[in-house]
Amino acid sequence: MKLKSLTGLCRKILVSLYGSTSRRSRELLLVYEYISNGAVADHLHEDRADPGSLTWPIHMSIAIETANALSYLHASEIVHRDVKTTNIPLDDNFCVKVADYGLSGLFPIDVTHVSIAPQGTPGCVDP
């Protein structure tokens, strides 16, 4: 059910999910769109980190686009649960495409409170 939900989401702000392995496969593998400009983390901390490439307006745009993408997910009843700079790829125009739905979860619409155990990448999870 979750996989079908992810395939129909907005392609402009989310990395497109093209397909997956069959149910008969031992391991679930997901096939996502390739984003060539790397992730936000690459531009902040890695070899691509060019101090002039991410100007203040681009920083603000990345923050706003990420917030809009997460808002879109939440409106679709999906909680990402592993948001970090390595999961925010940028297209060639530095526009955000949110990725890595391995930990995503659908949250029920018939409850007012959802409580879950801590989830995410070890070392990046909030205390």
C-alpha positions as CSV (number, residue, x, y, z in Angstrom):
1,M,0.0,0.0,0.0
2,K,2.7,2.5,0.9
3,L,4.6,1.8,-2.4
4,K,1.5,2.6,-4.4
5,S,0.9,5.8,-2.4
6,L,4.5,7.0,-3.2
7,T,4.2,6.4,-7.0
8,G,1.4,8.9,-7.4
9,L,3.0,11.8,-5.6
10,C,4.0,15.1,-7.1
11,R,7.0,14.6,-9.4
12,K,8.2,18.2,-9.3
13,I,9.2,18.3,-5.6
14,L,9.7,14.6,-4.9
15,V,12.2,12.2,-6.5
16,S,10.1,10.0,-8.8
17,L,9.7,6.4,-7.9
18,Y,9.8,4.4,-11.1
19,G,9.3,0.9,-9.8
20,S,10.3,-1.9,-7.5
21,T,11.3,-5.5,-7.5
22,S,8.4,-8.1,-7.5
23,R,6.8,-9.6,-4.5
24,R,8.6,-12.8,-5.2
25,S,12.0,-11.2,-4.8
26,R,13.9,-11.8,-1.6
27,E,14.7,-8.1,-1.1
28,L,12.6,-5.0,-1.9
29,L,14.6,-2.7,-4.2
30,L,13.2,0.6,-5.3
31,V,14.1,2.4,-8.6
32,Y,14.1,6.2,-8.2
33,E,14.8,9.0,-10.6
34,Y,18.5,10.0,-10.9
35,I,19.2,13.6,-9.8
36,S,22.6,14.7,-11.2
37,N,23.4,17.7,-9.1
38,G,23.9,15.8,-5.8
39,A,22.3,16.5,-2.5
40,V,22.4,19.6,-0.2
41,A,25.0,17.8,1.9
42,D,27.3,17.5,-1.2
43,H,27.2,21.2,-1.7
44,L,27.8,22.0,2.0
45,H,30.4,19.4,3.0
46,E,31.8,17.4,0.1
47,D,34.0,17.9,-2.9
48,R,31.3,19.9,-4.6
49,A,31.3,22.4,-1.8
50,D,31.9,25.6,-3.6
51,P,31.5,28.6,-1.2
52,G,30.0,30.7,-4.0
53,S,27.5,28.1,-5.4
54,L,24.9,28.3,-2.6
55,T,24.1,32.0,-2.2
56,W,21.8,33.3,0.5
57,P,18.8,33.4,-1.9
58,I,19.5,29.7,-2.9
59,H,19.7,28.7,0.8
60,M,16.4,30.4,1.4
61,S,14.9,28.7,-1.7
62,I,16.1,25.3,-0.6
63,A,14.6,25.8,2.9
64,I,11.2,26.9,1.5
65,E,11.0,24.2,-1.2
66,T,11.9,21.6,1.4
67,A,9.2,22.8,3.8
68,N,6.7,22.9,0.9
69,A,7.6,19.3,-0.1
70,L,7.2,18.1,3.5
71,S,3.9,19.9,3.7
72,Y,2.8,18.1,0.5
73,L,3.8,14.8,2.0
74,H,1.9,15.5,5.2
75,A,-1.2,16.5,3.3
76,S,-0.9,13.1,1.5
77,E,-0.7,11.5,5.0
78,I,2.9,10.5,4.7
79,V,5.6,11.3,7.3
80,H,9.1,11.2,5.9
81,R,10.9,10.4,9.2
82,D,14.5,10.8,7.9
83,V,14.8,14.3,6.7
84,K,18.5,15.4,6.4
85,T,20.7,17.1,3.9
86,T,21.7,13.9,2.2
87,N,18.0,13.2,1.5
88,I,17.5,16.5,-0.3
89,P,18.9,16.2,-3.8
90,L,19.0,19.3,-6.0
91,D,18.3,19.5,-9.7
92,D,20.6,21.4,-12.1
93,N,18.8,24.7,-11.2
94,F,19.3,24.0,-7.4
95,C,15.6,23.2,-7.0
96,V,14.7,20.7,-4.2
97,K,13.6,17.1,-4.8
98,V,13.0,15.3,-1.5
99,A,14.2,11.7,-1.5
100,D,14.6,8.5,0.5
101,Y,11.3,7.2,1.5
102,G,12.7,4.0,3.0
103,L,11.5,5.1,6.5
104,S,8.3,6.9,5.3
105,G,5.1,6.0,7.0
106,L,1.5,6.5,6.3
107,F,-0.2,8.0,9.2
108,P,-3.8,7.2,10.0
109,I,-6.5,9.8,9.2
110,D,-8.9,8.7,11.9
111,V,-6.7,9.5,14.9
112,T,-5.7,12.9,16.4
113,H,-2.4,11.8,17.9
114,V,0.3,9.4,16.5
115,S,3.1,8.3,18.7
116,I,6.1,6.4,17.3
117,A,9.4,5.2,18.5
118,P,12.5,7.3,17.4
119,Q,13.2,6.6,13.8
120,G,15.8,7.8,11.3
121,T,19.5,7.6,10.6
122,P,21.6,6.8,13.7
123,G,23.6,9.9,14.7
124,C,21.0,12.2,13.0
125,V,17.9,11.4,15.0
126,D,16.6,14.0,17.4
127,P,17.1,13.1,21.1
